[in-house]
Amino acid sequence: MIRNVNKLLRKSKDKKVQFQNMNHESKPQDPLQYNLSANEEVFRSIYENCSDVVFRHFLLFGKKKALIIFIEGLSDNDSIEKYVLSPLMQEVGHESKTIDKFLEQKLPVSKVNRVQLLADCIESISSGKPILLFEGEKDGFSLGLAKWEKRSIEEPSAESVIRGPREGFTESLQVSTSQLRRIIKSPALKIRTMKIGTYTKTTVALAYIKELADKTLIEEINNRLQRIKIDGILESEYIEEMIEDNPYSPFPQILSTERPDIVCGNLLEGRAAILVEGSPFCLVAPISFFSLLQSQEDYYQRFMISTFIRWLRYVFFGVSLLLPSLYVAVTTFHQEMVPTALLLSIAAARETVPFPALVEVFLMEITFEALREAGVRLPKQVGAAVSIVGALVIGQAAVQAGIVSAPMVIVVAITGIASFMIPRYIAGIAIRLLRFPIIFLAGTLGLLGIVMGILAIVIHLCSLRSFGEPYLAPLAPLKGHELRDVLWRSPLWMMDKRPHLTGESNIYRQTSGMEPNPNRGGESEN
């Protein structure tokens, strides 16, 4: 009986502690107080055991108590000393009548915001903006003096080009948005910002061009972003998984890129971009399947060369998906499709191999994927050497030991090279993933299994949407005038219309008759 009473008392005590903790957690939503010491006590309790948070007391003009709070390493110490403490600590004969007048006359800081809630103060301090508090004033002031170390602008290693801009986004959101502003110098470029993450308070920016992007699209993206409730955002992939249409598809429905020119090119076509503080990868939506097979360099070379490379890319895209499956199906079920001389050569090579073709290709593909992943994860100085040397040594040793045949090594090598031609890494991963079930279908049902696998993939692609846009557009549904930038790359002076996703309000990107014609130019001058 006494034990039960003690349990009940303990439970009531625990509930009381939880209630007190809830009240303590709700303090940041309270307003600031007129008493400077009370405000300081609250902030010190919030930042308890935070040795990098600085509380600097000083006298305003030698008369009024003041306090500045900032995080060392996120705020510019030199600017605080030069532009805040130095002018405010000077003794003067008179004092400004109001705080606003005082800020206009005595505080040489370009960006100052008034804050009234503890939550706003905490957000400002966490963002590197010092908070300035005064005795007898209920309002505080957030000073735009944030400064921290950041990576310089470099060329993206995964999206290098022979001809084109050499700069990429950085982890700093301000630098990334400035890169967009430097390319698109129009006030029509709008950038909305919001905070996502209970603890990280990550700044997320939604960029679009007002006259080109569909209003419904922008509102839909904004609504999906606002619905995200999570502890923290560490990379843009967190955002991508939260807002895409079909999370169970291996194909990405949002394009991720480090290149500002790719983002600006998509913005000029009526799409939207999502930039995340702390991530150099920008998200672009909506996209189509063909966007993953196009490179920005296609538009920096002559259209005939770009068309040839694009066709070559489409062919090797099919090779990377189907070549191992075709080899397994033909050598297992359809030997009559192979010329006699080639069939005898393959049979002689596989004479000492103890495994069927299905097991053989699975062994080689898994080994190749492991080597490729090891080359990515290892340090750059040894990664490439390990992957290449490992593939050569293991392949040669496996052939000499009779575990795999030489034609299988050739097939796997060609498949790996073909997968490297896919310009988007995330699309290449999807193809690598789908290759294994198609190989299994080819090893059990032959060519019929391959056809079934292709049909399943096509049906799945037809059902996908990227923010409401069909994934196979403009091929399904068919839009003839847009195929000039899908099946081939037309000259720039022929691509006068934007994609259909921009709606019908502003479909023309340039005037007609832009084809170069020296004779016409000479006539106009005369």
C-alpha positions as CSV (number, residue, x, y, z in Angstrom):
1,M,0.0,0.0,0.0
2,I,2.8,2.4,1.0
3,R,4.7,1.5,-2.2
4,N,1.7,2.3,-4.4
5,V,1.3,5.7,-2.7
6,N,5.0,6.4,-3.3
7,K,4.6,5.5,-6.9
8,L,1.6,7.9,-7.2
9,L,3.6,10.7,-5.5
10,R,6.5,10.1,-7.8
11,K,4.3,10.2,-10.9
12,S,2.8,13.5,-9.8
13,K,6.2,14.8,-9.1
14,D,7.4,13.8,-12.5
15,K,4.4,15.5,-14.1
16,K,5.2,18.6,-12.1
17,V,8.8,18.6,-13.4
18,Q,7.5,18.0,-17.0
19,F,5.1,21.0,-16.6
20,Q,8.0,23.2,-15.3
21,N,10.1,22.1,-18.2
22,M,7.3,23.0,-20.6
23,N,7.1,26.4,-19.0
24,H,10.8,26.8,-19.3
25,E,10.7,25.8,-23.0
26,S,8.0,28.3,-23.6
27,K,10.1,31.2,-22.3
28,P,11.6,32.0,-25.7
29,Q,8.1,33.0,-26.8
30,D,7.9,35.7,-24.1
31,P,8.6,39.4,-24.8
32,L,11.7,41.2,-23.5
33,Q,11.4,43.1,-20.3
34,Y,12.4,46.7,-19.3
35,N,14.8,45.4,-16.7
36,L,18.2,44.7,-18.3
37,S,19.3,42.4,-15.5
38,A,16.2,40.3,-15.9
39,N,16.8,40.0,-19.6
40,E,20.4,39.0,-19.0
41,E,19.4,36.4,-16.5
42,V,17.0,34.8,-19.0
43,F,19.6,34.7,-21.8
44,R,22.2,33.3,-19.4
45,S,19.8,30.5,-18.4
46,I,19.0,29.8,-22.1
47,Y,22.7,29.7,-23.0
48,E,23.8,27.9,-20.0
49,N,27.1,25.9,-20.5
50,C,27.7,27.8,-23.8
51,S,31.2,29.1,-23.4
52,D,31.2,30.7,-26.9
53,V,28.3,33.1,-26.1
54,V,29.7,36.5,-25.1
55,F,27.8,38.9,-22.8
56,R,29.5,42.3,-23.1
57,H,28.4,45.1,-20.7
58,F,29.0,48.8,-21.3
59,L,27.6,52.2,-20.5
60,L,25.8,54.0,-23.3
61,F,27.4,57.4,-23.5
62,G,28.8,56.8,-20.0
63,K,25.4,57.0,-18.5
64,K,22.9,54.2,-19.5
65,K,23.5,50.4,-18.9
66,A,23.6,48.4,-22.1
67,L,24.4,44.8,-23.1
68,I,25.5,43.2,-26.3
69,I,25.2,39.4,-26.8
70,F,26.8,37.5,-29.6
71,I,28.4,34.1,-30.4
72,E,32.1,34.2,-30.9
73,G,33.0,32.8,-34.3
74,L,29.7,33.7,-36.0
75,S,29.8,37.5,-35.5
76,D,32.5,40.0,-36.7
77,N,34.4,40.9,-33.5
78,D,36.3,43.7,-35.3
79,S,33.1,45.4,-36.5
80,I,31.5,45.1,-33.1
81,E,34.4,46.9,-31.5
82,K,34.7,49.5,-34.2
83,Y,31.1,50.3,-35.1
84,V,29.2,49.4,-32.0
85,L,31.2,49.6,-28.8
86,S,33.6,52.4,-29.8
87,P,30.9,55.0,-30.8
88,L,28.4,54.1,-28.1
89,M,30.9,54.2,-25.2
90,Q,32.0,57.7,-25.9
91,E,30.7,60.3,-23.3
92,V,28.7,63.1,-24.9
93,G,27.0,66.2,-23.5
94,H,23.5,65.3,-24.6
95,E,21.6,62.1,-25.2
96,S,19.2,61.3,-28.1
97,K,15.6,61.6,-27.3
98,T,14.5,58.3,-28.7
99,I,16.1,55.0,-29.5
100,D,15.3,55.3,-33.2
101,K,16.9,58.7,-33.4
102,F,19.9,57.4,-31.5
103,L,20.3,54.5,-34.0
104,E,20.1,56.9,-37.0
105,Q,22.7,59.3,-35.5
106,K,25.2,57.1,-33.6
107,L,25.2,53.5,-34.8
108,P,27.1,53.1,-38.1
109,V,25.6,49.6,-39.0
110,S,23.8,49.2,-42.3
111,K,21.3,46.6,-41.2
112,V,19.5,47.0,-37.9
113,N,16.2,45.2,-37.0
114,R,14.0,45.8,-34.0
115,V,13.2,42.6,-32.0
116,Q,10.7,42.2,-29.2
117,L,10.5,38.5,-28.5
118,L,13.1,36.2,-26.9
119,A,12.6,33.8,-29.8
120,D,13.6,36.5,-32.3
121,C,16.6,37.4,-30.2
122,I,17.7,33.7,-30.0
123,E,17.3,33.3,-33.8
124,S,19.3,36.4,-34.4
125,I,22.1,35.4,-32.1
126,S,22.2,31.9,-33.6
127,S,22.5,33.4,-37.0
128,G,25.6,35.4,-36.0
129,K,23.7,38.8,-35.6
130,P,24.5,40.4,-32.2
131,I,21.6,41.6,-30.0
132,L,21.9,45.0,-28.4
133,L,19.8,45.6,-25.2
134,F,19.4,48.8,-23.1
135,E,18.3,49.4,-19.5
136,G,14.7,50.7,-19.5
137,E,13.9,49.6,-23.1
138,K,11.7,46.7,-23.9
139,D,12.9,46.4,-27.5
140,G,16.2,45.0,-28.5
141,F,18.1,45.5,-31.8
142,S,19.6,42.9,-34.1
143,L,22.8,44.0,-35.8
144,G,23.7,42.7,-39.2
145,L,27.3,41.9,-38.3
146,A,27.4,38.2,-39.0
147,K,30.6,36.8,-40.3
148,W,32.0,33.3,-40.4
149,E,34.5,31.3,-42.3
150,K,33.2,29.9,-45.6
151,R,34.6,28.0,-48.6
152,S,35.6,30.1,-51.6
153,I,33.9,29.7,-55.0
154,E,35.3,26.7,-56.9
155,E,34.4,24.7,-60.0
156,P,32.1,21.7,-59.2
157,S,34.1,18.6,-59.5
158,A,31.1,16.4,-60.4
159,E,29.9,18.8,-63.1
160,S,33.0,20.0,-64.9
161,V,32.7,21.3,-68.4
162,I,35.1,22.0,-71.3
163,R,33.5,25.2,-72.2
164,G,31.3,27.2,-69.8
165,P,31.4,29.0,-66.4
166,R,33.8,27.6,-63.9
167,E,32.1,28.6,-60.7
168,G,29.8,26.6,-58.4
169,F,27.6,27.3,-55.4
170,T,29.0,27.3,-51.9
171,E,27.6,26.4,-48.5
172,S,26.8,30.1,-47.9
173,L,23.3,31.0,-48.9
174,Q,24.2,34.6,-49.3
175,V,27.0,33.8,-51.7
176,S,24.7,31.4,-53.7
177,T,21.9,33.9,-54.1
178,S,24.3,36.6,-55.1
179,Q,25.6,34.4,-57.9
180,L,22.0,34.1,-59.2
181,R,21.6,37.9,-58.9
182,R,24.9,38.5,-60.8
183,I,23.6,36.4,-63.8
184,I,19.9,37.5,-63.7
185,K,20.0,41.3,-63.1
186,S,16.3,41.8,-63.1
187,P,14.0,42.7,-60.1
188,A,11.7,40.0,-61.5
189,L,13.9,37.4,-59.9
190,K,12.2,36.8,-56.5
191,I,13.8,35.0,-53.6
192,R,11.6,34.0,-50.6
193,T,13.3,32.8,-47.5
194,M,12.0,30.7,-44.6
195,K,13.3,28.8,-41.6
196,I,13.0,25.0,-41.4
197,G,14.2,22.8,-38.6
198,T,13.3,23.0,-34.9
199,Y,16.9,23.1,-33.8
200,T,19.0,24.0,-36.9
201,K,16.7,26.8,-38.0
202,T,18.1,26.3,-41.5
203,T,17.4,29.1,-43.9
204,V,15.8,27.9,-47.2
205,A,15.4,30.2,-50.2
206,L,12.8,29.7,-53.0
207,A,13.9,31.5,-56.2
208,Y,11.8,32.1,-59.3
209,I,11.2,34.7,-62.0
210,K,7.9,36.3,-61.4
211,E,6.8,36.9,-65.1
212,L,7.9,33.3,-66.1
213,A,7.0,30.9,-63.3
214,D,3.5,29.7,-62.9
215,K,1.9,31.1,-59.7
216,T,0.3,27.8,-58.9
217,L,3.7,26.1,-59.1
218,I,5.3,28.6,-56.8
219,E,2.5,28.3,-54.2
220,E,2.6,24.5,-54.4
221,I,6.3,24.5,-53.7
222,N,5.9,27.0,-50.9
223,N,3.1,25.0,-49.3
224,R,5.2,21.8,-49.4
225,L,8.1,23.6,-47.8
226,Q,5.9,25.1,-45.1
227,R,4.6,21.6,-44.2
228,I,8.0,20.3,-43.3
229,K,8.3,19.8,-39.5
230,I,11.7,18.2,-38.6
231,D,14.5,18.6,-36.0
232,G,17.0,19.9,-38.5
233,I,18.0,20.3,-42.2
234,L,21.7,19.3,-42.8
235,E,21.6,19.0,-46.6
236,S,19.2,19.8,-49.5
237,E,18.5,16.1,-49.8
238,Y,16.4,16.4,-46.6
239,I,14.2,18.9,-48.5
240,E,14.1,16.8,-51.6
241,E,12.8,13.7,-49.9
242,M,10.1,15.8,-48.1
243,I,8.6,17.5,-51.1
244,E,8.9,15.1,-54.1
245,D,5.8,13.6,-55.6
246,N,6.7,9.9,-55.5
247,P,9.2,9.1,-52.8
248,Y,9.2,5.3,-53.7
249,S,10.5,5.8,-57.2
250,P,14.2,5.2,-58.0
251,F,14.1,8.1,-60.4
252,P,14.6,11.6,-59.0
253,Q,11.8,14.1,-59.6
254,I,13.9,17.1,-58.6
255,L,17.1,18.1,-60.2
256,S,20.1,18.8,-57.9
257,T,23.1,20.8,-59.2
258,E,26.0,22.9,-58.0
259,R,26.2,25.1,-61.1
260,P,24.6,28.6,-61.1
261,D,24.3,28.6,-64.9
262,I,22.1,25.5,-64.9
263,V,19.9,27.0,-62.2
264,C,19.5,30.3,-64.1
265,G,18.8,28.4,-67.4
266,N,16.0,26.6,-65.6
267,L,14.7,29.8,-64.0
268,L,14.5,31.4,-67.5
269,E,12.3,28.4,-68.6
270,G,9.8,29.1,-65.8
271,R,11.0,26.6,-63.2
272,A,11.8,27.3,-59.5
273,A,15.0,26.7,-57.5
274,I,15.4,25.9,-53.8
275,L,18.6,26.8,-52.1
276,V,19.5,25.6,-48.6
277,E,22.0,27.2,-46.1
278,G,24.9,24.8,-45.6
279,S,24.5,22.9,-48.9
280,P,26.1,23.8,-52.2
281,F,23.5,21.7,-54.1
282,C,20.5,23.6,-55.4
283,L,17.2,21.9,-56.2
284,V,15.3,22.7,-59.4
285,A,11.7,21.8,-60.0
286,P,9.8,20.6,-61.9
287,I,11.9,18.5,-64.2
288,S,11.4,15.8,-66.8
289,F,13.2,12.5,-67.5
290,F,15.0,14.1,-70.4
291,S,16.4,16.8,-68.1
292,L,18.5,14.1,-66.5
293,L,20.1,13.2,-69.8
294,Q,20.9,16.7,-70.8
295,S,24.1,18.6,-70.0
296,Q,24.5,22.4,-69.8
297,E,27.5,22.0,-72.1
298,D,25.0,21.0,-74.8
299,Y,24.2,24.7,-75.1
300,Y,27.8,25.9,-75.1
301,Q,28.8,23.9,-78.2
302,R,27.7,24.0,-81.8
303,F,24.3,22.5,-82.2
304,M,25.4,19.7,-84.6
305,I,28.1,18.5,-82.1
306,S,25.6,18.7,-79.2
307,T,23.0,16.7,-81.2
308,F,25.5,14.0,-81.9
309,I,26.7,13.8,-78.3
310,R,23.1,13.7,-77.1
311,W,22.2,10.8,-79.4
312,L,25.4,9.0,-78.2
313,R,24.3,9.6,-74.7
314,Y,20.8,8.1,-75.3
315,V,22.4,5.0,-77.0
316,F,24.8,4.4,-74.1
317,F,22.0,5.0,-71.6
318,G,20.2,2.0,-73.1
319,V,23.5,0.1,-73.1
320,S,24.1,0.7,-69.4
321,L,20.7,-0.6,-68.6
322,L,20.3,-3.6,-70.9
323,L,23.7,-4.9,-72.1
324,P,24.3,-7.4,-69.3
325,S,20.7,-8.6,-69.5
326,L,21.0,-9.1,-73.2
327,Y,24.2,-11.1,-72.8
328,V,22.6,-13.3,-70.2
329,A,19.4,-13.8,-72.2
330,V,21.2,-14.6,-75.5
331,T,23.8,-16.9,-74.1
332,T,21.3,-18.8,-71.9
333,F,18.1,-19.0,-74.0
334,H,18.6,-17.6,-77.5
335,Q,21.9,-19.0,-78.8
336,E,20.5,-19.1,-82.3
337,M,20.6,-15.2,-82.4
338,V,24.4,-15.2,-82.2
339,P,26.6,-15.8,-85.3
340,T,28.3,-19.2,-85.2
341,A,31.8,-17.9,-85.0
342,L,31.0,-15.6,-82.1
343,L,29.0,-18.3,-80.4
344,L,31.9,-20.8,-80.6
345,S,34.3,-18.1,-79.2
346,I,32.0,-17.4,-76.3
347,A,31.5,-21.1,-75.6
348,A,35.2,-21.7,-75.6
349,A,35.7,-18.8,-73.2
350,R,33.0,-20.2,-70.8
351,E,34.2,-23.8,-71.0
352,T,36.0,-23.7,-67.7
353,V,33.5,-21.4,-65.9
354,P,31.6,-23.3,-63.2
355,F,28.7,-20.8,-62.9
356,P,25.8,-20.1,-65.2
357,A,25.8,-16.7,-67.0
358,L,23.2,-15.3,-64.5
359,V,25.5,-16.0,-61.5
360,E,28.5,-14.9,-63.4
361,V,27.1,-11.5,-64.3
362,F,25.8,-10.9,-60.8
363,L,29.3,-11.6,-59.4
364,M,31.0,-9.2,-61.8
365,E,28.4,-6.4,-61.5
366,I,28.4,-6.5,-57.7
367,T,32.3,-6.5,-57.7
368,F,32.4,-3.6,-60.1
369,E,29.9,-1.6,-58.1
370,A,32.0,-2.3,-54.9
371,L,35.1,-1.1,-56.7
372,R,33.4,2.0,-58.0
373,E,32.0,2.9,-54.5
374,A,35.4,2.3,-52.9
375,G,37.0,4.6,-55.5
376,V,34.5,7.3,-54.5
377,R,35.0,6.9,-50.7
378,L,38.8,6.6,-50.6
379,P,41.0,9.7,-50.6
380,K,41.4,11.4,-54.0
381,Q,45.1,10.5,-54.2
382,V,44.5,6.8,-54.0
383,G,40.8,6.4,-55.0
384,A,41.2,6.4,-58.8
385,A,44.3,4.2,-58.6
386,V,42.6,1.6,-56.4
387,S,39.5,1.4,-58.5
388,I,41.3,1.1,-61.8
389,V,44.1,-1.2,-60.6
390,G,41.7,-3.3,-58.6
391,A,39.4,-3.8,-61.6
392,L,42.3,-4.8,-63.8
393,V,43.9,-7.2,-61.3
394,I,40.7,-8.8,-60.1
395,G,39.3,-9.1,-63.7
396,Q,42.5,-10.7,-65.0
397,A,42.9,-13.0,-62.0
398,A,39.2,-14.1,-62.2
399,V,39.6,-15.0,-65.9
400,Q,42.8,-16.9,-65.4
401,A,41.2,-18.8,-62.5
402,G,38.3,-19.8,-64.6
403,I,35.7,-18.1,-62.3
404,V,34.4,-15.8,-65.0
405,S,34.8,-15.6,-68.7
406,A,36.6,-12.9,-70.7
407,P,33.5,-11.9,-72.7
408,M,31.7,-11.2,-69.3
409,V,34.5,-8.9,-68.2
410,I,34.2,-7.0,-71.5
411,V,30.4,-6.7,-71.1
412,V,30.7,-5.4,-67.5
413,A,33.4,-3.0,-68.5
414,I,31.4,-1.5,-71.4
415,T,28.4,-1.2,-69.1
416,G,30.4,0.7,-66.6
417,I,31.8,3.1,-69.2
418,A,28.3,3.6,-70.6
419,S,26.9,4.5,-67.1
420,F,29.6,7.2,-66.8
421,M,28.1,9.0,-69.8
422,I,24.9,9.9,-67.9
423,P,25.5,13.5,-66.9
424,R,23.4,13.4,-63.7
425,Y,24.9,11.2,-61.0
426,I,21.5,10.5,-59.3
427,A,20.1,9.3,-62.6
428,G,23.1,7.0,-63.0
429,I,22.4,5.5,-59.6
430,A,18.8,4.8,-60.6
431,I,20.0,2.9,-63.7
432,R,22.5,0.9,-61.7
433,L,19.8,-0.1,-59.3
434,L,17.3,-1.2,-62.0
435,R,20.0,-3.2,-63.9
436,F,19.9,-6.0,-61.3
437,P,16.2,-6.9,-61.5
438,I,16.3,-6.8,-65.3
439,I,19.3,-9.2,-65.2
440,F,17.3,-11.5,-63.0
441,L,14.4,-11.4,-65.5
442,A,16.7,-12.1,-68.4
443,G,18.2,-15.1,-66.6
444,T,14.8,-16.6,-65.9
445,L,12.6,-15.6,-68.8
446,G,15.1,-14.6,-71.5
447,L,14.2,-11.8,-73.9
448,L,10.6,-12.0,-72.7
449,G,11.8,-11.0,-69.2
450,I,13.7,-8.0,-70.6
451,V,10.7,-6.8,-72.5
452,M,8.6,-7.1,-69.4
453,G,11.2,-5.2,-67.4
454,I,11.3,-2.4,-70.0
455,L,7.5,-2.2,-70.1
456,A,7.3,-1.9,-66.3
457,I,9.9,0.9,-66.3
458,V,8.0,2.8,-69.1
459,I,4.7,2.4,-67.3
460,H,6.3,3.7,-64.1
461,L,7.8,6.7,-65.9
462,C,4.5,7.5,-67.4
463,S,2.8,7.5,-64.0
464,L,5.4,9.8,-62.4
465,R,4.9,13.6,-61.9
466,S,7.2,16.3,-60.9
467,F,5.1,18.9,-59.1
468,G,2.2,18.0,-61.4
469,E,4.2,18.0,-64.6
470,P,4.3,14.6,-66.6
471,Y,7.7,13.0,-66.2
472,L,8.1,12.1,-69.8
473,A,7.0,15.4,-71.2
474,P,7.2,16.6,-74.0
475,L,7.2,13.1,-75.4
476,A,4.2,11.9,-73.4
477,P,2.0,13.8,-73.7
478,L,3.4,14.8,-77.1
479,K,4.3,18.4,-77.7
480,G,5.9,18.6,-81.1
481,H,7.6,22.0,-80.9
482,E,9.4,21.1,-77.7
483,L,11.0,18.0,-79.2
484,R,13.6,20.3,-80.8
485,D,15.4,20.4,-77.4
486,V,14.8,16.7,-76.5
487,L,15.6,14.3,-79.4
488,W,18.1,16.8,-80.8
489,R,19.5,20.2,-80.0
490,S,18.2,22.8,-82.3
491,P,20.1,26.1,-82.9
492,L,19.4,28.7,-80.3
493,W,17.7,31.0,-82.8
494,M,15.1,28.3,-83.5
495,M,14.2,27.7,-79.8
496,D,12.0,30.8,-79.5
497,K,9.4,29.2,-77.1
498,R,9.7,28.2,-73.5
499,P,8.5,24.8,-72.2
500,H,4.8,24.4,-71.7
501,L,5.1,24.4,-67.9
502,T,5.4,28.2,-67.9
503,G,1.8,28.5,-69.1
504,E,0.5,30.7,-71.9
505,S,1.2,34.1,-70.4
506,N,4.9,34.4,-71.6
507,I,5.8,31.6,-73.9
508,Y,8.3,33.5,-76.2
509,R,11.8,33.8,-75.0
510,Q,13.1,35.7,-78.0
511,T,11.8,37.4,-81.2
512,S,11.4,35.5,-84.4
513,G,13.8,35.8,-87.3
514,M,17.0,35.5,-85.3
515,E,18.7,33.3,-87.8
516,P,22.1,34.7,-88.8
517,N,21.9,36.2,-92.3
518,P,24.8,38.5,-93.5
519,N,22.9,39.5,-96.6
520,R,19.9,40.6,-94.6
521,G,22.1,42.5,-92.2
522,G,23.8,44.4,-95.1
523,E,20.4,45.3,-96.6
524,S,19.2,46.7,-93.3
525,E,22.2,48.9,-93.0
526,N,21.7,50.3,-96.5
